Amino acid sequence: MNSEVTRIFLLAIAVIASSVAVVYAEHHGRKLFVELQSLGYEKDRMDVEWGQLQLEQSTLTTQGQVEHDARTRLGMIIPAPDRMVIVKP
């Protein structure tokens, strides 16, 4: 009789422990899923920002923009044809 009560008690402890483990695993899984969604939103936001930066870079590196910045910010001018030297390999 005593060993039967002990077995039932141990089985009850095992059932409770396994149910707590299931609840913990489910909670942890949901937490990870929420984090995954958050990181997905952040990735999408960064993709949009990357596209905007690429567009900005392409407009800043056009020939006209480079020439305009060379003239205005650096004070560069195109040399006269008689001052140009062409070096051939």
C-alpha positions in Angstrom: 0.0 0.0 0.0 2.8 2.4 0.9 4.7 1.8 -2.3 1.5 2.3 -4.4 1.0 5.8 -2.7 4.6 6.6 -3.4 4.2 5.7 -7.1 1.1 7.8 -7.4 2.8 10.7 -5.7 5.9 10.4 -8.0 3.6 10.1 -11.1 1.7 13.2 -10.0 5.0 15.1 -9.5 6.1 13.9 -13.0 2.9 15.1 -14.5 3.1 18.5 -12.9 6.7 18.9 -13.8 6.1 18.0 -17.4 3.1 20.3 -17.6 5.2 23.2 -16.2 7.9 22.4 -18.8 5.3 22.5 -21.6 4.0 25.8 -20.4 7.5 27.2 -20.2 8.4 25.9 -23.7 5.2 27.4 -25.2 5.9 30.7 -23.5 9.5 30.7 -24.7 8.4 29.9 -28.2 5.9 32.7 -28.3 8.5 35.1 -27.0 11.0 34.1 -29.7 8.2 34.5 -32.3 7.5 38.0 -31.2 11.2 38.8 -31.3 11.4 37.3 -34.8 8.5 39.5 -36.0 10.2 42.6 -34.5 13.4 41.8 -36.2 11.5 41.2 -39.5 10.0 44.7 -39.2 13.4 46.2 -38.5 14.9 44.4 -41.5 12.1 45.8 -43.7 12.8 49.3 -42.3 16.5 48.9 -43.0 15.8 47.7 -46.5 13.8 50.8 -47.3 16.5 53.0 -45.8 19.2 51.2 -47.8 17.2 51.8 -51.0 16.9 55.5 -50.2 20.6 55.7 -49.5 21.4 54.0 -52.8 19.1 56.5 -54.6 20.8 59.4 -52.8 24.2 58.1 -53.7 23.3 57.7 -57.4 22.1 61.3 -57.6 25.2 62.6 -55.8 27.6 60.8 -58.0 26.2 61.9 -61.4 28.7 63.6 -63.6 26.9 67.0 -63.4 26.8 66.9 -59.6 30.5 66.0 -59.4 31.4 68.8 -61.8 29.2 71.3 -60.0 30.7 70.4 -56.6 34.2 70.6 -58.1 33.5 74.2 -59.3 31.6 75.5 -56.3 33.2 73.8 -53.3 36.7 73.2 -54.6 37.1 76.2 -56.9 38.3 73.9 -59.8 38.0 75.0 -63.4 38.5 73.2 -66.7 42.0 74.1 -68.1 42.4 75.8 -71.4 43.2 73.5 -74.3 46.7 74.9 -74.7 47.5 74.0 -71.0 46.3 70.3 -71.4 48.9 67.6 -71.7 47.8 64.2 -73.0 50.0 61.4 -71.9 50.0 58.2 -74.0 51.2 54.9 -72.6 
